[in-house]
Amino acid sequence: MGWAIEKVFTELPLGVAIAMGVFLGILLIIWLLLPLWVLFIQWNTGKIRDEIRNLAAQLGKGQPEEEEVTLGPEEMDLRPKD
């Protein structure tokens, strides 16, 4: 493996070899992080699915989870008081 890296640096211009090394390094990082990213998306999708099921169950009951607050005419008046 070391001879391949040495060959790349000796036969290619330095800028191209460095660019290729950076590109391969980025690909390696993406390749290592991709499984974690997929697991995170699956976990998030599962949480969203659960929340949608809970919301559908609440809507199916027809009862709000919290009490509704009704405002009287005095509380709804937005004009400044003198």
mmCIF file of the N, C-alpha and C atoms, coordinates in Angstrom:
data_MODEL
# 
_entry.id   MODEL 
# 
loop_
_atom_site.group_PDB 
_atom_site.id 
_atom_site.type_symbol 
_atom_site.label_atom_id 
_atom_site.label_alt_id 
_atom_site.label_comp_id 
_atom_site.label_asym_id 
_atom_site.label_entity_id 
_atom_site.label_seq_id 
_atom_site.pdbx_PDB_ins_code 
_atom_site.Cartn_x 
_atom_site.Cartn_y 
_atom_site.Cartn_z 
_atom_site.occupancy 
_atom_site.B_iso_or_equiv 
_atom_site.pdbx_formal_charge 
_atom_site.auth_seq_id 
_atom_site.auth_comp_id 
_atom_site.auth_asym_id 
_atom_site.auth_atom_id 
_atom_site.pdbx_PDB_model_num 
ATOM 1   N N  . MET A 1 1  ? 0.828   -1.194 0.000   1.00 0.00 ? 1  MET A N  1 
ATOM 2   C CA . MET A 1 1  ? 0.000   0.000  0.000   1.00 0.00 ? 1  MET A CA 1 
ATOM 3   C C  . MET A 1 1  ? 0.873   1.258  0.000   1.00 0.00 ? 1  MET A C  1 
ATOM 4   N N  . GLY A 1 2  ? 1.965   1.207  0.747   1.00 0.00 ? 2  GLY A N  1 
ATOM 5   C CA . GLY A 1 2  ? 2.851   2.360  0.807   1.00 0.00 ? 2  GLY A CA 1 
ATOM 6   C C  . GLY A 1 2  ? 3.508   2.661  -0.523  1.00 0.00 ? 2  GLY A C  1 
ATOM 7   N N  . TRP A 1 3  ? 3.824   1.595  -1.288  1.00 0.00 ? 3  TRP A N  1 
ATOM 8   C CA . TRP A 1 3  ? 4.445   1.817  -2.596  1.00 0.00 ? 3  TRP A CA 1 
ATOM 9   C C  . TRP A 1 3  ? 3.470   2.484  -3.559  1.00 0.00 ? 3  TRP A C  1 
ATOM 10  N N  . ALA A 1 4  ? 2.176   2.224  -3.419  1.00 0.00 ? 4  ALA A N  1 
ATOM 11  C CA . ALA A 1 4  ? 1.181   2.853  -4.296  1.00 0.00 ? 4  ALA A CA 1 
ATOM 12  C C  . ALA A 1 4  ? 1.094   4.346  -4.004  1.00 0.00 ? 4  ALA A C  1 
ATOM 13  N N  . ILE A 1 5  ? 1.098   4.697  -2.728  1.00 0.00 ? 5  ILE A N  1 
ATOM 14  C CA . ILE A 1 5  ? 1.045   6.113  -2.351  1.00 0.00 ? 5  ILE A CA 1 
ATOM 15  C C  . ILE A 1 5  ? 2.309   6.823  -2.823  1.00 0.00 ? 5  ILE A C  1 
ATOM 16  N N  . GLU A 1 6  ? 3.445   6.174  -2.643  1.00 0.00 ? 6  GLU A N  1 
ATOM 17  C CA . GLU A 1 6  ? 4.717   6.759  -3.102  1.00 0.00 ? 6  GLU A CA 1 
ATOM 18  C C  . GLU A 1 6  ? 4.713   6.945  -4.613  1.00 0.00 ? 6  GLU A C  1 
ATOM 19  N N  . LYS A 1 7  ? 4.156   5.980  -5.334  1.00 0.00 ? 7  LYS A N  1 
ATOM 20  C CA . LYS A 1 7  ? 4.106   6.063  -6.789  1.00 0.00 ? 7  LYS A CA 1 
ATOM 21  C C  . LYS A 1 7  ? 3.217   7.216  -7.244  1.00 0.00 ? 7  LYS A C  1 
ATOM 22  N N  . VAL A 1 8  ? 2.072   7.406  -6.548  1.00 0.00 ? 8  VAL A N  1 
ATOM 23  C CA . VAL A 1 8  ? 1.169   8.509  -6.889  1.00 0.00 ? 8  VAL A CA 1 
ATOM 24  C C  . VAL A 1 8  ? 1.876   9.839  -6.699  1.00 0.00 ? 8  VAL A C  1 
ATOM 25  N N  . PHE A 1 9  ? 2.598   9.995  -5.590  1.00 0.00 ? 9  PHE A N  1 
ATOM 26  C CA . PHE A 1 9  ? 3.245   11.274 -5.310  1.00 0.00 ? 9  PHE A CA 1 
ATOM 27  C C  . PHE A 1 9  ? 4.451   11.519 -6.215  1.00 0.00 ? 9  PHE A C  1 
ATOM 28  N N  . THR A 1 10 ? 5.095   10.469 -6.705  1.00 0.00 ? 10 THR A N  1 
ATOM 29  C CA . THR A 1 10 ? 6.268   10.686 -7.557  1.00 0.00 ? 10 THR A CA 1 
ATOM 30  C C  . THR A 1 10 ? 5.885   10.885 -9.017  1.00 0.00 ? 10 THR A C  1 
ATOM 31  N N  . GLU A 1 11 ? 4.821   10.224 -9.489  1.00 0.00 ? 11 GLU A N  1 
ATOM 32  C CA . GLU A 1 11 ? 4.477   10.308 -10.915 1.00 0.00 ? 11 GLU A CA 1 
ATOM 33  C C  . GLU A 1 11 ? 3.501   11.435 -11.239 1.00 0.00 ? 11 GLU A C  1 
ATOM 34  N N  . LEU A 1 12 ? 2.739   11.887 -10.276 1.00 0.00 ? 12 LEU A N  1 
ATOM 35  C CA . LEU A 1 12 ? 1.779   12.966 -10.521 1.00 0.00 ? 12 LEU A CA 1 
ATOM 36  C C  . LEU A 1 12 ? 2.312   14.277 -9.960  1.00 0.00 ? 12 LEU A C  1 
ATOM 37  N N  . PRO A 1 13 ? 1.861   15.392 -10.507 1.00 0.00 ? 13 PRO A N  1 
ATOM 38  C CA . PRO A 1 13 ? 2.232   16.686 -9.902  1.00 0.00 ? 13 PRO A CA 1 
ATOM 39  C C  . PRO A 1 13 ? 1.717   16.756 -8.459  1.00 0.00 ? 13 PRO A C  1 
ATOM 40  N N  . LEU A 1 14 ? 2.410   17.512 -7.647  1.00 0.00 ? 14 LEU A N  1 
ATOM 41  C CA . LEU A 1 14 ? 2.097   17.571 -6.215  1.00 0.00 ? 14 LEU A CA 1 
ATOM 42  C C  . LEU A 1 14 ? 0.665   18.037 -5.965  1.00 0.00 ? 14 LEU A C  1 
ATOM 43  N N  . GLY A 1 15 ? 0.208   19.044 -6.707  1.00 0.00 ? 15 GLY A N  1 
ATOM 44  C CA . GLY A 1 15 ? -1.153  19.563 -6.518  1.00 0.00 ? 15 GLY A CA 1 
ATOM 45  C C  . GLY A 1 15 ? -2.212  18.515 -6.809  1.00 0.00 ? 15 GLY A C  1 
ATOM 46  N N  . VAL A 1 16 ? -2.010  17.743 -7.865  1.00 0.00 ? 16 VAL A N  1 
ATOM 47  C CA . VAL A 1 16 ? -2.967  16.701 -8.228  1.00 0.00 ? 16 VAL A CA 1 
ATOM 48  C C  . VAL A 1 16 ? -2.975  15.604 -7.171  1.00 0.00 ? 16 VAL A C  1 
ATOM 49  N N  . ALA A 1 17 ? -1.804  15.238 -6.684  1.00 0.00 ? 17 ALA A N  1 
ATOM 50  C CA . ALA A 1 17 ? -1.717  14.192 -5.664  1.00 0.00 ? 17 ALA A CA 1 
ATOM 51  C C  . ALA A 1 17 ? -2.394  14.635 -4.366  1.00 0.00 ? 17 ALA A C  1 
ATOM 52  N N  . ILE A 1 18 ? -2.184  15.877 -3.978  1.00 0.00 ? 18 ILE A N  1 
ATOM 53  C CA . ILE A 1 18 ? -2.825  16.390 -2.761  1.00 0.00 ? 18 ILE A CA 1 
ATOM 54  C C  . ILE A 1 18 ? -4.336  16.458 -2.947  1.00 0.00 ? 18 ILE A C  1 
ATOM 55  N N  . ALA A 1 19 ? -4.785  16.944 -4.105  1.00 0.00 ? 19 ALA A N  1 
ATOM 56  C CA . ALA A 1 19 ? -6.224  17.017 -4.378  1.00 0.00 ? 19 ALA A CA 1 
ATOM 57  C C  . ALA A 1 19 ? -6.853  15.625 -4.354  1.00 0.00 ? 19 ALA A C  1 
ATOM 58  N N  . MET A 1 20 ? -6.157  14.655 -4.933  1.00 0.00 ? 20 MET A N  1 
ATOM 59  C CA . MET A 1 20 ? -6.668  13.295 -4.936  1.00 0.00 ? 20 MET A CA 1 
ATOM 60  C C  . MET A 1 20 ? -6.723  12.740 -3.511  1.00 0.00 ? 20 MET A C  1 
ATOM 61  N N  . GLY A 1 21 ? -5.725  13.020 -2.708  1.00 0.00 ? 21 GLY A N  1 
ATOM 62  C CA . GLY A 1 21 ? -5.727  12.567 -1.319  1.00 0.00 ? 21 GLY A CA 1 
ATOM 63  C C  . GLY A 1 21 ? -6.865  13.178 -0.515  1.00 0.00 ? 21 GLY A C  1 
ATOM 64  N N  . VAL A 1 22 ? -7.096  14.484 -0.712  1.00 0.00 ? 22 VAL A N  1 
ATOM 65  C CA . VAL A 1 22 ? -8.201  15.150 -0.015  1.00 0.00 ? 22 VAL A CA 1 
ATOM 66  C C  . VAL A 1 22 ? -9.535  14.559 -0.449  1.00 0.00 ? 22 VAL A C  1 
ATOM 67  N N  . PHE A 1 23 ? -9.707  14.347 -1.741  1.00 0.00 ? 23 PHE A N  1 
ATOM 68  C CA . PHE A 1 23 ? -10.945 13.776 -2.276  1.00 0.00 ? 23 PHE A CA 1 
ATOM 69  C C  . PHE A 1 23 ? -11.186 12.375 -1.708  1.00 0.00 ? 23 PHE A C  1 
ATOM 70  N N  . LEU A 1 24 ? -10.166 11.549 -1.689  1.00 0.00 ? 24 LEU A N  1 
ATOM 71  C CA . LEU A 1 24 ? -10.308 10.195 -1.152  1.00 0.00 ? 24 LEU A CA 1 
ATOM 72  C C  . LEU A 1 24 ? -10.574 10.219 0.354   1.00 0.00 ? 24 LEU A C  1 
ATOM 73  N N  . GLY A 1 25 ? -9.979  11.178 1.038   1.00 0.00 ? 25 GLY A N  1 
ATOM 74  C CA . GLY A 1 25 ? -10.247 11.324 2.471   1.00 0.00 ? 25 GLY A CA 1 
ATOM 75  C C  . GLY A 1 25 ? -11.691 11.696 2.740   1.00 0.00 ? 25 GLY A C  1 
ATOM 76  N N  . ILE A 1 26 ? -12.226 12.619 1.941   1.00 0.00 ? 26 ILE A N  1 
ATOM 77  C CA . ILE A 1 26 ? -13.637 13.003 2.087   1.00 0.00 ? 26 ILE A CA 1 
ATOM 78  C C  . ILE A 1 26 ? -14.535 11.812 1.797   1.00 0.00 ? 26 ILE A C  1 
ATOM 79  N N  . LEU A 1 27 ? -14.214 11.053 0.746   1.00 0.00 ? 27 LEU A N  1 
ATOM 80  C CA . LEU A 1 27 ? -15.005 9.860  0.441   1.00 0.00 ? 27 LEU A CA 1 
ATOM 81  C C  . LEU A 1 27 ? -14.965 8.854  1.591   1.00 0.00 ? 27 LEU A C  1 
ATOM 82  N N  . LEU A 1 28 ? -13.804 8.692  2.208   1.00 0.00 ? 28 LEU A N  1 
ATOM 83  C CA . LEU A 1 28 ? -13.678 7.763  3.333   1.00 0.00 ? 28 LEU A CA 1 
ATOM 84  C C  . LEU A 1 28 ? -14.536 8.213  4.508   1.00 0.00 ? 28 LEU A C  1 
ATOM 85  N N  . ILE A 1 29 ? -14.518 9.501  4.807   1.00 0.00 ? 29 ILE A N  1 
ATOM 86  C CA . ILE A 1 29 ? -15.332 10.026 5.910   1.00 0.00 ? 29 ILE A CA 1 
ATOM 87  C C  . ILE A 1 29 ? -16.812 9.818  5.623   1.00 0.00 ? 29 ILE A C  1 
ATOM 88  N N  . ILE A 1 30 ? -17.234 10.117 4.392   1.00 0.00 ? 30 ILE A N  1 
ATOM 89  C CA . ILE A 1 30 ? -18.647 9.915  4.022   1.00 0.00 ? 30 ILE A CA 1 
ATOM 90  C C  . ILE A 1 30 ? -19.009 8.437  4.131   1.00 0.00 ? 30 ILE A C  1 
ATOM 91  N N  . TRP A 1 31 ? -18.136 7.579  3.678   1.00 0.00 ? 31 TRP A N  1 
ATOM 92  C CA . TRP A 1 31 ? -18.392 6.142  3.716   1.00 0.00 ? 31 TRP A CA 1 
ATOM 93  C C  . TRP A 1 31 ? -18.520 5.636  5.156   1.00 0.00 ? 31 TRP A C  1 
ATOM 94  N N  . LEU A 1 32 ? -17.726 6.215  6.064   1.00 0.00 ? 32 LEU A N  1 
ATOM 95  C CA . LEU A 1 32 ? -17.803 5.804  7.462   1.00 0.00 ? 32 LEU A CA 1 
ATOM 96  C C  . LEU A 1 32 ? -19.028 6.380  8.164   1.00 0.00 ? 32 LEU A C  1 
ATOM 97  N N  . LEU A 1 33 ? -19.455 7.588  7.799   1.00 0.00 ? 33 LEU A N  1 
ATOM 98  C CA . LEU A 1 33 ? -20.583 8.229  8.471   1.00 0.00 ? 33 LEU A CA 1 
ATOM 99  C C  . LEU A 1 33 ? -21.937 7.852  7.874   1.00 0.00 ? 33 LEU A C  1 
ATOM 100 N N  . LEU A 1 34 ? -21.956 7.290  6.687   1.00 0.00 ? 34 LEU A N  1 
ATOM 101 C CA . LEU A 1 34 ? -23.225 6.960  6.034   1.00 0.00 ? 34 LEU A CA 1 
ATOM 102 C C  . LEU A 1 34 ? -24.086 6.008  6.857   1.00 0.00 ? 34 LEU A C  1 
ATOM 103 N N  . PRO A 1 35 ? -23.557 4.927  7.431   1.00 0.00 ? 35 PRO A N  1 
ATOM 104 C CA . PRO A 1 35 ? -24.428 4.056  8.243   1.00 0.00 ? 35 PRO A CA 1 
ATOM 105 C C  . PRO A 1 35 ? -25.040 4.784  9.442   1.00 0.00 ? 35 PRO A C  1 
ATOM 106 N N  . LEU A 1 36 ? -24.278 5.672  10.083  1.00 0.00 ? 36 LEU A N  1 
ATOM 107 C CA . LEU A 1 36 ? -24.829 6.439  11.201  1.00 0.00 ? 36 LEU A CA 1 
ATOM 108 C C  . LEU A 1 36 ? -25.937 7.368  10.735  1.00 0.00 ? 36 LEU A C  1 
ATOM 109 N N  . TRP A 1 37 ? -25.752 7.981  9.566   1.00 0.00 ? 37 TRP A N  1 
ATOM 110 C CA . TRP A 1 37 ? -26.753 8.881  9.007   1.00 0.00 ? 37 TRP A CA 1 
ATOM 111 C C  . TRP A 1 37 ? -28.039 8.120  8.690   1.00 0.00 ? 37 TRP A C  1 
ATOM 112 N N  . VAL A 1 38 ? -27.910 6.924  8.115   1.00 0.00 ? 38 VAL A N  1 
ATOM 113 C CA . VAL A 1 38 ? -29.083 6.111  7.785   1.00 0.00 ? 38 VAL A CA 1 
ATOM 114 C C  . VAL A 1 38 ? -29.813 5.713  9.066   1.00 0.00 ? 38 VAL A C  1 
ATOM 115 N N  . LEU A 1 39 ? -29.083 5.315  10.098  1.00 0.00 ? 39 LEU A N  1 
ATOM 116 C CA . LEU A 1 39 ? -29.718 4.966  11.361  1.00 0.00 ? 39 LEU A CA 1 
ATOM 117 C C  . LEU A 1 39 ? -30.434 6.155  11.979  1.00 0.00 ? 39 LEU A C  1 
ATOM 118 N N  . PHE A 1 40 ? -29.834 7.337  11.890  1.00 0.00 ? 40 PHE A N  1 
ATOM 119 C CA . PHE A 1 40 ? -30.466 8.544  12.424  1.00 0.00 ? 40 PHE A CA 1 
ATOM 120 C C  . PHE A 1 40 ? -31.757 8.844  11.686  1.00 0.00 ? 40 PHE A C  1 
ATOM 121 N N  . ILE A 1 41 ? -31.754 8.727  10.367  1.00 0.00 ? 41 ILE A N  1 
ATOM 122 C CA . ILE A 1 41 ? -32.962 8.990  9.583   1.00 0.00 ? 41 ILE A CA 1 
ATOM 123 C C  . ILE A 1 41 ? -34.049 7.976  9.931   1.00 0.00 ? 41 ILE A C  1 
ATOM 124 N N  . GLN A 1 42 ? -33.692 6.718  10.079  1.00 0.00 ? 42 GLN A N  1 
ATOM 125 C CA . GLN A 1 42 ? -34.680 5.701  10.440  1.00 0.00 ? 42 GLN A CA 1 
ATOM 126 C C  . GLN A 1 42 ? -35.258 5.979  11.824  1.00 0.00 ? 42 GLN A C  1 
ATOM 127 N N  . TRP A 1 43 ? -34.408 6.386  12.767  1.00 0.00 ? 43 TRP A N  1 
ATOM 128 C CA . TRP A 1 43 ? -34.877 6.684  14.113  1.00 0.00 ? 43 TRP A CA 1 
ATOM 129 C C  . TRP A 1 43 ? -35.821 7.878  14.098  1.00 0.00 ? 43 TRP A C  1 
ATOM 130 N N  . ASN A 1 44 ? -35.446 8.920  13.350  1.00 0.00 ? 44 ASN A N  1 
ATOM 131 C CA . ASN A 1 44 ? -36.278 10.114 13.258  1.00 0.00 ? 44 ASN A CA 1 
ATOM 132 C C  . ASN A 1 44 ? -37.600 9.806  12.589  1.00 0.00 ? 44 ASN A C  1 
ATOM 133 N N  . THR A 1 45 ? -37.580 9.013  11.530  1.00 0.00 ? 45 THR A N  1 
ATOM 134 C CA . THR A 1 45 ? -38.805 8.657  10.819  1.00 0.00 ? 45 THR A CA 1 
ATOM 135 C C  . THR A 1 45 ? -39.724 7.874  11.740  1.00 0.00 ? 45 THR A C  1 
ATOM 136 N N  . GLY A 1 46 ? -39.170 6.999  12.548  1.00 0.00 ? 46 GLY A N  1 
ATOM 137 C CA . GLY A 1 46 ? -39.976 6.250  13.500  1.00 0.00 ? 46 GLY A CA 1 
ATOM 138 C C  . GLY A 1 46 ? -40.629 7.153  14.532  1.00 0.00 ? 46 GLY A C  1 
ATOM 139 N N  . LYS A 1 47 ? -39.882 8.152  15.011  1.00 0.00 ? 47 LYS A N  1 
ATOM 140 C CA . LYS A 1 47 ? -40.449 9.098  15.971  1.00 0.00 ? 47 LYS A CA 1 
ATOM 141 C C  . LYS A 1 47 ? -41.574 9.895  15.340  1.00 0.00 ? 47 LYS A C  1 
ATOM 142 N N  . ILE A 1 48 ? -41.381 10.345 14.100  1.00 0.00 ? 48 ILE A N  1 
ATOM 143 C CA . ILE A 1 48 ? -42.410 11.115 13.413  1.00 0.00 ? 48 ILE A CA 1 
ATOM 144 C C  . ILE A 1 48 ? -43.638 10.246 13.196  1.00 0.00 ? 48 ILE A C  1 
ATOM 145 N N  . ARG A 1 49 ? -43.440 8.989  12.814  1.00 0.00 ? 49 ARG A N  1 
ATOM 146 C CA . ARG A 1 49 ? -44.554 8.065  12.598  1.00 0.00 ? 49 ARG A CA 1 
ATOM 147 C C  . ARG A 1 49 ? -45.343 7.884  13.894  1.00 0.00 ? 49 ARG A C  1 
ATOM 148 N N  . ASP A 1 50 ? -44.644 7.744  15.020  1.00 0.00 ? 50 ASP A N  1 
ATOM 149 C CA . ASP A 1 50 ? -45.323 7.600  16.313  1.00 0.00 ? 50 ASP A CA 1 
ATOM 150 C C  . ASP A 1 50 ? -46.126 8.844  16.659  1.00 0.00 ? 50 ASP A C  1 
ATOM 151 N N  . GLU A 1 51 ? -45.556 10.016 16.395  1.00 0.00 ? 51 GLU A N  1 
ATOM 152 C CA . GLU A 1 51 ? -46.276 11.258 16.682  1.00 0.00 ? 51 GLU A CA 1 
ATOM 153 C C  . GLU A 1 51 ? -47.532 11.386 15.823  1.00 0.00 ? 51 GLU A C  1 
ATOM 154 N N  . ILE A 1 52 ? -47.449 10.980 14.559  1.00 0.00 ? 52 ILE A N  1 
ATOM 155 C CA . ILE A 1 52 ? -48.620 11.037 13.687  1.00 0.00 ? 52 ILE A CA 1 
ATOM 156 C C  . ILE A 1 52 ? -49.692 10.069 14.195  1.00 0.00 ? 52 ILE A C  1 
ATOM 157 N N  . ARG A 1 53 ? -49.290 8.889  14.637  1.00 0.00 ? 53 ARG A N  1 
ATOM 158 C CA . ARG A 1 53 ? -50.257 7.933  15.196  1.00 0.00 ? 53 ARG A CA 1 
ATOM 159 C C  . ARG A 1 53 ? -50.914 8.499  16.448  1.00 0.00 ? 53 ARG A C  1 
ATOM 160 N N  . ASN A 1 54 ? -50.137 9.127  17.319  1.00 0.00 ? 54 ASN A N  1 
ATOM 161 C CA . ASN A 1 54 ? -50.713 9.734  18.529  1.00 0.00 ? 54 ASN A CA 1 
ATOM 162 C C  . ASN A 1 54 ? -51.694 10.833 18.177  1.00 0.00 ? 54 ASN A C  1 
ATOM 163 N N  . LEU A 1 55 ? -51.338 11.665 17.206  1.00 0.00 ? 55 LEU A N  1 
ATOM 164 C CA . LEU A 1 55 ? -52.222 12.746 16.786  1.00 0.00 ? 55 LEU A CA 1 
ATOM 165 C C  . LEU A 1 55 ? -53.511 12.193 16.182  1.00 0.00 ? 55 LEU A C  1 
ATOM 166 N N  . ALA A 1 56 ? -53.387 11.158 15.360  1.00 0.00 ? 56 ALA A N  1 
ATOM 167 C CA . ALA A 1 56 ? -54.574 10.541 14.763  1.00 0.00 ? 56 ALA A CA 1 
ATOM 168 C C  . ALA A 1 56 ? -55.457 9.931  15.840  1.00 0.00 ? 56 ALA A C  1 
ATOM 169 N N  . ALA A 1 57 ? -54.857 9.338  16.858  1.00 0.00 ? 57 ALA A N  1 
ATOM 170 C CA . ALA A 1 57 ? -55.645 8.766  17.957  1.00 0.00 ? 57 ALA A CA 1 
ATOM 171 C C  . ALA A 1 57 ? -56.376 9.857  18.728  1.00 0.00 ? 57 ALA A C  1 
ATOM 172 N N  . GLN A 1 58 ? -55.720 10.981 18.955  1.00 0.00 ? 58 GLN A N  1 
ATOM 173 C CA . GLN A 1 58 ? -56.361 12.090 19.657  1.00 0.00 ? 58 GLN A CA 1 
ATOM 174 C C  . GLN A 1 58 ? -57.496 12.673 18.832  1.00 0.00 ? 58 GLN A C  1 
ATOM 175 N N  . LEU A 1 59 ? -57.275 12.807 17.535  1.00 0.00 ? 59 LEU A N  1 
ATOM 176 C CA . LEU A 1 59 ? -58.334 13.334 16.673  1.00 0.00 ? 59 LEU A CA 1 
ATOM 177 C C  . LEU A 1 59 ? -59.496 12.343 16.580  1.00 0.00 ? 59 LEU A C  1 
ATOM 178 N N  . GLY A 1 60 ? -59.181 11.067 16.627  1.00 0.00 ? 60 GLY A N  1 
ATOM 179 C CA . GLY A 1 60 ? -60.225 10.051 16.579  1.00 0.00 ? 60 GLY A CA 1 
ATOM 180 C C  . GLY A 1 60 ? -61.103 10.073 17.821  1.00 0.00 ? 60 GLY A C  1 
ATOM 181 N N  . LYS A 1 61 ? -60.525 10.403 18.957  1.00 0.00 ? 61 LYS A N  1 
ATOM 182 C CA . LYS A 1 61 ? -61.309 10.501 20.192  1.00 0.00 ? 61 LYS A CA 1 
ATOM 183 C C  . LYS A 1 61 ? -62.255 11.692 20.143  1.00 0.00 ? 61 LYS A C  1 
ATOM 184 N N  . GLY A 1 62 ? -61.830 12.746 19.486  1.00 0.00 ? 62 GLY A N  1 
ATOM 185 C CA . GLY A 1 62 ? -62.646 13.957 19.435  1.00 0.00 ? 62 GLY A CA 1 
ATOM 186 C C  . GLY A 1 62 ? -62.524 14.801 20.683  1.00 0.00 ? 62 GLY A C  1 
ATOM 187 N N  . GLN A 1 63 ? -61.607 14.495 21.540  1.00 0.00 ? 63 GLN A N  1 
ATOM 188 C CA . GLN A 1 63 ? -61.408 15.263 22.758  1.00 0.00 ? 63 GLN A CA 1 
ATOM 189 C C  . GLN A 1 63 ? -60.043 15.930 22.703  1.00 0.00 ? 63 GLN A C  1 
ATOM 190 N N  . PRO A 1 64 ? -60.007 17.234 22.903  1.00 0.00 ? 64 PRO A N  1 
ATOM 191 C CA . PRO A 1 64 ? -58.697 17.895 22.918  1.00 0.00 ? 64 PRO A CA 1 
ATOM 192 C C  . PRO A 1 64 ? -57.914 17.483 24.159  1.00 0.00 ? 64 PRO A C  1 
ATOM 193 N N  . GLU A 1 65 ? -56.622 17.467 24.017  1.00 0.00 ? 65 GLU A N  1 
ATOM 194 C CA . GLU A 1 65 ? -55.761 17.072 25.127  1.00 0.00 ? 65 GLU A CA 1 
ATOM 195 C C  . GLU A 1 65 ? -55.772 18.124 26.234  1.00 0.00 ? 65 GLU A C  1 
ATOM 196 N N  . GLU A 1 66 ? -55.802 19.390 25.856  1.00 0.00 ? 66 GLU A N  1 
ATOM 197 C CA . GLU A 1 66 ? -55.817 20.478 26.824  1.00 0.00 ? 66 GLU A CA 1 
ATOM 198 C C  . GLU A 1 66 ? -57.163 21.184 26.755  1.00 0.00 ? 66 GLU A C  1 
ATOM 199 N N  . GLU A 1 67 ? -57.520 21.831 27.848  1.00 0.00 ? 67 GLU A N  1 
ATOM 200 C CA . GLU A 1 67 ? -58.769 22.574 27.864  1.00 0.00 ? 67 GLU A CA 1 
ATOM 201 C C  . GLU A 1 67 ? -58.646 23.792 26.966  1.00 0.00 ? 67 GLU A C  1 
ATOM 202 N N  . GLU A 1 68 ? -59.735 24.077 26.254  1.00 0.00 ? 68 GLU A N  1 
ATOM 203 C CA . GLU A 1 68 ? -59.745 25.263 25.405  1.00 0.00 ? 68 GLU A CA 1 
ATOM 204 C C  . GLU A 1 68 ? -60.090 26.470 26.264  1.00 0.00 ? 68 GLU A C  1 
ATOM 205 N N  . VAL A 1 69 ? -59.415 27.559 26.009  1.00 0.00 ? 69 VAL A N  1 
ATOM 206 C CA . VAL A 1 69 ? -59.652 28.783 26.750  1.00 0.00 ? 69 VAL A CA 1 
ATOM 207 C C  . VAL A 1 69 ? -60.483 29.693 25.862  1.00 0.00 ? 69 VAL A C  1 
ATOM 208 N N  . THR A 1 70 ? -61.630 30.144 26.369  1.00 0.00 ? 70 THR A N  1 
ATOM 209 C CA . THR A 1 70 ? -62.466 31.067 25.603  1.00 0.00 ? 70 THR A CA 1 
ATOM 210 C C  . THR A 1 70 ? -62.305 32.453 26.202  1.00 0.00 ? 70 THR A C  1 
ATOM 211 N N  . LEU A 1 71 ? -62.154 33.429 25.342  1.00 0.00 ? 71 LEU A N  1 
ATOM 212 C CA . LEU A 1 71 ? -61.973 34.801 25.780  1.00 0.00 ? 71 LEU A CA 1 
ATOM 213 C C  . LEU A 1 71 ? -63.298 35.539 25.688  1.00 0.00 ? 71 LEU A C  1 
ATOM 214 N N  . GLY A 1 72 ? -63.555 36.355 26.675  1.00 0.00 ? 72 GLY A N  1 
ATOM 215 C CA . GLY A 1 72 ? -64.751 37.187 26.654  1.00 0.00 ? 72 GLY A CA 1 
ATOM 216 C C  . GLY A 1 72 ? -64.515 38.424 25.798  1.00 0.00 ? 72 GLY A C  1 
ATOM 217 N N  . PRO A 1 73 ? -65.564 39.218 25.590  1.00 0.00 ? 73 PRO A N  1 
ATOM 218 C CA . PRO A 1 73 ? -65.422 40.414 24.732  1.00 0.00 ? 73 PRO A CA 1 
ATOM 219 C C  . PRO A 1 73 ? -64.404 41.413 25.269  1.00 0.00 ? 73 PRO A C  1 
ATOM 220 N N  . GLU A 1 74 ? -64.284 41.522 26.607  1.00 0.00 ? 74 GLU A N  1 
ATOM 221 C CA . GLU A 1 74 ? -63.333 42.491 27.172  1.00 0.00 ? 74 GLU A CA 1 
ATOM 222 C C  . GLU A 1 74 ? -61.897 42.055 26.903  1.00 0.00 ? 74 GLU A C  1 
ATOM 223 N N  . GLU A 1 75 ? -61.662 40.782 26.934  1.00 0.00 ? 75 GLU A N  1 
ATOM 224 C CA . GLU A 1 75 ? -60.288 40.274 26.725  1.00 0.00 ? 75 GLU A CA 1 
ATOM 225 C C  . GLU A 1 75 ? -59.889 40.281 25.269  1.00 0.00 ? 75 GLU A C  1 
ATOM 226 N N  . MET A 1 76 ? -60.878 40.255 24.369  1.00 0.00 ? 76 MET A N  1 
ATOM 227 C CA . MET A 1 76 ? -60.577 40.238 22.933  1.00 0.00 ? 76 MET A CA 1 
ATOM 228 C C  . MET A 1 76 ? -60.394 41.658 22.381  1.00 0.00 ? 76 MET A C  1 
ATOM 229 N N  . ASP A 1 77 ? -60.748 42.663 23.139  1.00 0.00 ? 77 ASP A N  1 
ATOM 230 C CA . ASP A 1 77 ? -60.619 44.042 22.688  1.00 0.00 ? 77 ASP A CA 1 
ATOM 231 C C  . ASP A 1 77 ? -59.150 44.430 22.652  1.00 0.00 ? 77 ASP A C  1 
ATOM 232 N N  . LEU A 1 78 ? -58.651 44.735 21.458  1.00 0.00 ? 78 LEU A N  1 
ATOM 233 C CA . LEU A 1 78 ? -57.243 45.034 21.301  1.00 0.00 ? 78 LEU A CA 1 
ATOM 234 C C  . LEU A 1 78 ? -56.936 46.526 21.285  1.00 0.00 ? 78 LEU A C  1 
ATOM 235 N N  . ARG A 1 79 ? -57.979 47.344 21.445  1.00 0.00 ? 79 ARG A N  1 
ATOM 236 C CA . ARG A 1 79 ? -57.743 48.778 21.445  1.00 0.00 ? 79 ARG A CA 1 
ATOM 237 C C  . ARG A 1 79 ? -57.035 49.187 22.728  1.00 0.00 ? 79 ARG A C  1 
ATOM 238 N N  . PRO A 1 80 ? -56.142 50.155 22.646  1.00 0.00 ? 80 PRO A N  1 
ATOM 239 C CA . PRO A 1 80 ? -55.466 50.614 23.881  1.00 0.00 ? 80 PRO A CA 1 
ATOM 240 C C  . PRO A 1 80 ? -56.462 51.265 24.850  1.00 0.00 ? 80 PRO A C  1 
ATOM 241 N N  . LYS A 1 81 ? -56.269 50.952 26.122  1.00 0.00 ? 81 LYS A N  1 
ATOM 242 C CA . LYS A 1 81 ? -57.165 51.511 27.145  1.00 0.00 ? 81 LYS A CA 1 
ATOM 243 C C  . LYS A 1 81 ? -56.636 52.862 27.589  1.00 0.00 ? 81 LYS A C  1 
ATOM 244 N N  . ASP A 1 82 ? -57.546 53.821 27.736  1.00 0.00 ? 82 ASP A N  1 
ATOM 245 C CA . ASP A 1 82 ? -57.153 55.172 28.133  1.00 0.00 ? 82 ASP A CA 1 
ATOM 246 C C  . ASP A 1 82 ? -57.035 55.313 29.608  1.00 0.00 ? 82 ASP A C  1 
# 
